[in-house]
Amino acid sequence: MKREIITTEDGSTTIHLPDWNEQYHSKHGAIQEAYHVFIEMGFFYFLKNNQPKPLKILEIGFGTGLNSFITLIEAEKLSVKVNYTGVEAYPIASEEIEKLNYPKQLNASEELFLKLHESNWNTSESITNAFNLQKQKKFFSEIDDQSQYHLIYFDAFGARVQPELWTEEIFQKMFNALKEDGVLVTYSAKGSVRRAMQTVGFTVEKLPGPPGKRQMLRGTKHSQLTKA
């Protein structure tokens, strides 16, 4: 499938798949979307009410490494220890990584960004003293973790092109992978996605979306005591 590096409206790059008319991030701004959906509505939101040591995050769709990189940057600022797992079936190529401008746009370390991508697959590696990364090369359907994570970044390709990634079956796996009171955030606000999340047990909120998108979703796995 043909792949192109494009520049989004906030000046940050992403990968565009013309055959699908789909890209890894919003054309309205890759960095803006990542900060709004995953950092502000996920990372910051969870830390406001919890102090996990360390914070365990699962990313569905490691992709360009943008969400991981921004999480590392913000975790360093807040002195929060993070164990980050990124699942990706089709890693991007080294020549694509070199064309992504996230370190420059974020005024951050290119060395650390490259270290995220150069770390070995299926092995936990220390990127900084406070940020550990394990990239898992597998399909989302193969995830079978139980009560392991505080926070999930659900950043799969859209349901228009890959509906099989937005099913009750997949969200059941996400629900199972979260600890009690864990949180899942996603850029999607489709009714079918919201209903699938609710069916497997999530309490779902509609939230204001990033630039170019009216809404997004956040799901919480409430404890049984809270439900009662």
Helices and strands as residue ranges (DSSP letters): E 4-7, E 13-17, E 22-23, H 30-34, I 35-44, H 45-49, E 55-60, H 66-78, E 82-87, H 94-97, H 102-106, H 110-118, E 124-126, E 131-136, G 140-142, E 149-154, G 163-165, H 168-177, E 178-186, H 191-200, E 203-208, E 215-221, H 224-227
